[in-house]
């Protein structure tokens, strides 16, 4: 078959993150808007799972993308672009955490539960309580599960959240946190042990 003279088909594939970052390094505002639209929900969800405060998560998400814009010329694609965003968000959360006065964060009973917490919550609600006092007890259990996750040490909470809520592989978590793979695994084991102990107490009550 003779293909001489035929035009090459124009690709309809959307630009990759690498393509958009190449444009952003040159100051392209459309590239920045495309990255914002593509990744803002992920960043906001991650920050909310750490803060349990929707308004504050939205504010820090804006700060994440402001820092992305300001650091655009220094960006080097050593890892997936999402790891880079998670790293910025993680650093902002740790900074914000230092500023807080260690009071228990606001807790919603309806949003942002990690898969492990949801599983425990579903077990708690399996009996489908109908009496008002049963509903009250079920909500109390959800509240305490959320508190248990919020009270994990920062390094364990980050590993747990990135793995169980965000779905990152251990190697990606190691990249985000800047620690060895073995450290990620040990922190995850410690977090799971603490949460299981807390859930076991709840089951006995």
Buried (B, 14 or more C-beta within 10 A) or exposed (E): EEEEEEEEEEEEEEBEBEEBBBBBEEEBEEBBEBBBEBBBEBBBBBBBBBBBBBEBBEBBBEBBBEBBBEEBEEBEEEBBBBBBBBBBBBEBBEEBBEEEEEEEBEBBBEEBBBEBBBEBBEEBBEEEBEEEEEEEEBBBBBEBBBBBBBBBEEBBBBBBBBBBBBEBEBEBBBBBBEBEEEBBBBBBEBBBEBBEEBBEEBEEE
